[in-house]
Amino acid sequence: MKPKTNKIKNLLKKYNIDGAIVNSPENFTYITAYSSHQHTVSRQPHFAVAILDNKEDTKPVAIGMDFESEAFSDYMDCIVKKYSTWVGAKTFEQVIANEEVLSDSKFVTSLDVVVETIEELGLQNKTVGLELDYLPVNYYKSLEERLPEAKFVNISNLFLESRAVKEDDEIEYFKKLARVADEALNYTSQFVEIGRTERELFDIYCKKVMEYSTCLPSGWSSFCAGENSGRLCRSTDRKIQNGDIVKFDGGVNGDTNFYTTDFSRTWIVGDAHPIAYELKEKLCEAQKLMIEAIKPGLTFDELFKIGFNHVKADYKFYERGHLGHSISMGPQTADAPFVSLNEKRPLEEGMIICIETPFYMTGFGGFNIEDMILVTKNGCEVLTPLTPHWLNKDNCK
């Protein structure tokens, strides 16, 4: 994946922000195209930091621990700086000599290097963007103390704005991830039958995903049946029964670069109440109408009305806050903008959105009909077309 530095620089200029300190693992990777090892594992803001100004001709600065910074230099088109750790790495020559190594160098913290870099870029008394939706309070207070003349503003939504429209390399990667998720769920759908447990289906799905070396099952993926499908629930040892609604919701994650997928299927197994079939059919129709309407220029709230009004016309009790969302790198699966009445932003070519029409019945079962959609120049492309919405009844007995 290519670094998205220029997209962020352009947005900084758009909102009159002079520079930015980027601390979250996802957006550090978005800026540098490299995921720091310890940063990704720990999610602590000081392990890896990217700093950039809004000028076109300057490179971002990537700050990492002395034990990892050489790897930064191997992969990044950035100015790489390091801070001190207690790892105690030595050269092989020093090992052979087996002599005490005395060091008079100063121990430099990550925050020391951040402050030094901000001053070198002349940002110490300028407007500096921070990911305030991510940063711990203590880290933010430390920045305020060390950089008292800087004006800090929240740029968490700026990253969501940038990530909502994908570049060509992101689109191609999303297509690969979505195909893996779709093929794995399509394969697993043939094992949905009475007597099979939710956990057995989950294991089948995960093993199929793991056949692909480029991604991993998302940790929140789950198969839920009967009353479990009517709530937010992990897969259990509950066996599928005659008349159950069986719901999958989940996807795959792209190795260590944070991109993820999200789509759902819901199946009715055996002889269910007629209203279950009618309700699912209506939800499928609503989702299909939404997908058929997608094109650049249509606003998110207009798209919401298409699906919501179709269901509401027959089912007066229907309520939903949104019927889909953007998707990118997380940590949350559902990114803004959302397909909701509150979102007036128009769809743009290059957006990837999840279009869903859910409905849940407490104590009985629930539906989610969801696909990943790429907005194209004249319409859209469904990225998850393989997995059926309806099962062959012979497979459900």
Secondary structure, DSSP 8 states (H G I E B T S, - for coil): ----HHHHHHHHHHTT--EEEE-SHHHHHHHHS---HHHHHH--TTSEEEEEES-TT---EEEEETTTHHHHHHH-SSEEEEE--S-----HHHHHHT-----------HHHHHHHHHHHTT-TTSEEEE-TTTS-HHHHHHHHHH-TT-EEEE-HHHHHHHHHB--HHHHHHHHHHHHHHHHHHHHHHTT--TT-BHHHHHHHHHHHHTTSTT-EE-TT-EEEEGGGGGSS----S-B--TT-EEEEEE-EE-TTS--B--EEEEEE-SS--HHHHHHHHHHHHHHHHHHHH--TT-BHHHHHHHHHHHHHTT-TT---S-SEEE-SS-SSSSEEEESSTT---B--TTBEEEEE--EEETTTEEE--EEEEEE-SSSEEES--SS-SS--GGG--
